[in-house]
């Protein structure tokens, strides 16, 4: 079989013998009736687990709308018009509404970036600010020891509305829901404590029940009320094909179920060789971003197998702490041991790659120099076909192969 795969902005291809292929993971066909702003409006008119937003908010109340920063694919500009209309129909003043861009541990935005994220109408109508980890209120400590430190604008509001897109998250289970507050508008110390639980086997993509990271995130509502959420699921073209609104747990779980119907892929068995592409630019702009597809692919690789990661990584590793861990660590085992005693944001993704390397080999087809790739414990190849030939040499000519053309989205499951 011939596969065209995303690779930077140009793409690449690979040929795999038919007899070796056990599965190809494309998104499932799901019937969609409404998309974009129409689907958002439908969700707002049919909330899950609570009344309409226009019946919850009251005139004179301070409203904080928390949405994703520029590093996330959440199309806030498509969501804001219907959301603001719902608020204004309830008599809420535009002067009482603040949109908070959840930075987590990321950099601040320019004003032009803020305008791009929320859209011209929202930007010119209501206040739009970045979260600030240096301006937080301490509201308590979760059972897991995570300090509940929330950006003051959000903590001081009368009502909190959380936005986000739902996709698989490699240790929180899924994005979306209460994640807009933790880690979205929390301090770095709070984020690090929450994320330090990623070393648990139960902290895995597609898992909610028993996942210590997700349960810690959701427990934030014991300290600060979450009045309403509006989450979306995007297709491969970043179009909204599902929106869920309402209760922060019930609506979020409905969105997760839809995501599963689209991207959760049952596989017959784990493969000797997994070929995975994040999907091209910008998902493979650097290794920090491409890691997500690699982590999804690990669920399809048998112990002792090979993952062939096909990602340009034209901008290198992509994050300072991640780069320090990947380039300065003496071994993958060292990174896994270090994350358990010295959790650091950025280092957590290096440790996640190291955990995969403890189970098998990672062959990287990228634009990175070969010596550099070897220095971060991966095996470099100049083309997908050469990487596959080497994988067959290692695993045998009859080795089973599974292909993931959209590795950043699809999640294999036995």
N, C-alpha and C positions, 0 to 999 in steps of 0.2 A: 504494500500500500504506500502511496505517496501522500505526504502530509505537508501542507503549507503552514508554517508556524510564525507567530509574532516574534520579532527580534528587532529591538530598537524601532526606528521609523521605516526600515526597509524590508524586514521579514527575512525568512530563510525557509529551508525545506529539508525533509529527510525521507528516505525510503526504508521501509521495514518489511521483511519477508512476511507474507500473509500467515504462514504456518506458525510463526512465533507469537503473533498478536493474540492476547486473551481478552482485551477490551480497549475501547477508545472512549474517553469520557468527555462527551459534549453535554451542554446543559439540556435538561429535559424539555420536551414540548409542553408548555403550559398555556391554557386558554386565557387570554387577557381581553377584557371587554373595554376598559377605560385605561388611558395612559396620561402621564403628565399632570397638568393642573386640574384636569377633569377628575382624575382619580383622587387627587388630594382633596378636592371639594367634596367628593362622595364620602371619603373617610371622615371628614369633619362633620358631615351631616349624619353619620352613622357611627358614633363613637362606641368603643368596646369597653364595657365594665363601668361606665359612668355616664352622666348626662352630657349634653352638648357644652362646649366650652363657653358659649354665650350665656348659659345658665349658671356657670360656675363663677365667672368673674363678675365684679361689681364696679360701677362707676366710682372713681376716687382711689381705687386700689393701684398699687405699684406693681407692674407686671414685668417680669424678667423672662425673655425668650432666649434660651441657650441653644446655640447651634454650632456646627462644626467649623473648624478653621480651614485654611486653604489647602492643607495637606490631605484632606478627605474629599471623596467624590460627591458628598451630599450637595444636591442642587438647591440650596436654600433660596436662590432667586426665583425658582419655580414655585416654591412653597409659600413664601411670604405674602403674596397678594391675597390669597384665600384666607390665610391665618389672620392677617390684620383686619380683613373685612369682617371676620367672625368676631373679633374683639371689639371693633368699632360699632358693630350692630348692637352690642350689649351696653353701649354708652361709655366705654372706656376712652379716656382722652389720649390722644397721641403723645402728649407730654408726660404721660404716666407709663409709657412703654419703652423699655430698653432692650435692644438686641445685644446679647453677649456672645462674642466669638470665643469658643472654648479652645484655648491654646494648649492645655495640658503642659507638656514640657517643651513646646515648640516656640519659635520666635514670634515676635509681634508682627502685625500687618501694617502696610502702608494704608493711607486713606483710600487710595485707588483700589487696593486689594479688597478692602472692606466693601466698597461700592460694588465691585465685581461679584463678591460672594453673596450679598443679600439682594442685589438688584437695585436699580436706580430709584424705583418707587419707594421701597422700604428705606433706603439710605437717606433720601431727602425728606422722609416723613417722620421717622422716629430716631431716637439716639442709638448709635451703634458703637460699641466699645469692645476692646480686647479684655479678656480676663487678666488678672494681675496676681500672681502667686505671692507677692509681697503685701497684698492688701486683702487678707482673709480673716474670717472669724472662726475661732475654734469652738466647735459645737459638741465635742465629746470624742470618744474613742470606741471603735467597733470591737466586737468580740475577738476579732483577729488581730487587734492591736493597731489598727489603722487610724491615725488621727483624722477626725472629720473637720478639715480646715477648708472652708468654702469662700470663694471670692465674695467680698462684702456686698456688691450690687445684687448678687443672686441670694445671698443669705438674708439680706434686709428686705427683700421684696415681699409683697403680700401674696403673690401668686407666681409660681414657677412653671414654665412650659418648656419641655425638653424636645429638641429636634435631633434627627440623625438618620443615617442610612444603616440598614441591617445587612451585614455580611458576616462570614465566618471569621472568628478571631482565634488565633492559634492557642491562646490560653484562657481567655475570658469566655470562650464558647461562641459568642456572637457579639457583634458591636450593637450599638443602639441602646434604647431604654435609659436606665439610670447612669450609664457610662458617660452621658453628657456632663454629669456633675463629678463623678469619680471615674476616670481621672480628669475630665474636661476642665473643670474650674477649681481644681484642688492644688495644694502645694506639692512641690517636688518630693518632700518627705512622705506625704500621704501616698503619692503615686508609687514611690519605691516600696513602701510597706505592703501596699495592696499587690503590686506586681511580683513581690518576692515569693508569693505563693505559687508562682508558675512552675516551680520544680515538682509540684505534686503531679502524680500520674493522672489524677482526676481533673486537672486543669488542661482541658483539651478542646480543640475546635469542635463545634457542634454539640457540646455537652453543657447542660444547664444544671440539672439535678446533681448535687454532690460536688459541683465544681467550686472549690474554695474561693477562687478569684471572683467569679460571678456572684456568689452568695455574699461576699464581702461588699461588692459594688451595690447590690440590691438593698443591703441592710442600711445604706445611707439614708433611706426614707424613715428610719427610726429616729433620726436626728433632725431632719429637715424635710418638710412636706414636698411631694412632687404632685402638682395638681393636674397635669395633663401632659401627654406625650403625642408627638406626631412623627412617626418614622416611615421611611420609604425603603422599598427594594428596587434596585436598578437592574436592567438587563445589560448585556455585553456592550451596548451602545450608550450606556449611562442614561437611558430613558427610564422614567418612573413607570413601573408596571404594577406596583402594588403600594398602597398607603394604608397605614393603620393608625388610629387615633384613639385616645382615651386613657384608661388606667395604665399606670407605668409598668405593671406586670402583665396584666391580661392582654393589652394591646400589643405589647412587645412580643409576647409568646406567640400570638397569632401571626405576627410578621415573621418570626423565626420559622414557624411551620410552613409558611409560604416559601421562604427561602429554601427550605429542605425539599419542597416539591419541585423546585427549579434546579438546584445545584447539588443536592445530596445524591451520590451515585453509588449504588450497590455494585460490588465487584465480586466475581466468582471465587477469587483467591488472591493472595498477595503475589506480586510478580518478582521475578529475578531482576528485571530491568524496568525502570520507570523513566519514561521520557516526558519532561515537563517544560512548558513555556509559560511564563507569567501572563503572556498575551501581548507582548510588545510594549512600546512606549505609551504612557510613562511608567507602566508597572515594572519595567526592568531598567529604569534609568540608572539605578545603582543597586548594589547587592543588598543594602538595607531594605529596599522595597521588594526586590526579587525573592527575599527570604520567605515571604508569605507563601508563594507558590511551592517553594522547596518544602516548607513545613506541611502543606497539604499533601504533597507527594509522598511524604514519609509513611502515610497511612496505607499506601499501596505497595510499598517495598517490603519484601521479606528480609529477615535478619541475614546479614551477609551479602545483601544484594547491592545494586548500583542504581543511583539516581543520576540521570543526565539532565542537568539544568541548562536550558537554552535561554540566555538573557544577556543583552548587550552590556549592561553595567558601564555605559559610556562615561558616566560621571564618577566612577570609582566605587568606594564603599558607602559613602553617603552620610555618615554621621561620626562625629569626632570620637566619642567613647567607644562606639562599635568598632571603629578603625583601630583604636588603641588595643582593645581586647584581641581582635583578630590578628594583628600584626606583631604584638609583643608577647603573646602567650606561648609557652614552650610546647603545649600540646592541647588537643581537644579535651582530654581528661582534666587538665588544669582549669579550663574555663568552666566545666561543669562543677568541679569542686569549689571554685571561687564564687560562683553565683549563689551558692548555698550559704556562704558566710559573708559575702560582700556584694549584696545586690546593688547594681547600678543600671539606670536606664541607658539603653544603648548596648551595654554589656549583656543585657538579657537576650538580645537577638543573636549575639555571638554565641552565647551558651546554648541557645536553641539549635543553632547549626552544629555545635559540638556534640549535642546529644544525638543528632542524626549520624554524625561521623563515628559515634561509638557503635552504631548498628550496621553501617555499610559505608560504601564509597560514594563520593559526589564528584561527578565529572562535570566540569563547567565549560560551556561553549560561550565565549564572551569576547569583548574587545579589550580585555585587560591583558597586560603582558604575562607571558607564561611563568616567568620566575616569580612574579608577584603572586599569582594564583597558587603556585606550589607553596609559597611562604605562608599562606592562610589555610593550608591543609587540604586544598581541593586539587583536582587533577585537571590541567588545562587541555583543551582541544580547539583546533582552528575551525572545525566544521562539525555539524551534527552526525554526519555519516562516519567520520573518523572516530568520534566518541562511541558510536554504536558498535563499530568494528572492534574497538578495544574492550567494550563491555562483553561482547560475545566471546572474545578470547579469554576473558576472566571467568565468565559464567557458563561457557559451553555453547556450541552451535544450536542446541535445542532449547536455549533459555527462553523463558516466557517474558513477553514484553507488554507493558501497559502504557498507553499514550494519553497525556493530559494537555490538549492544546490550549485550554483556558485554566491553567493551574492556580491562578490567583482566586478563582471563583469556585471551582468544583472541588467537592470534598469526598474522597473515596471512603466507603464503609463496607466491611464484610457483612 
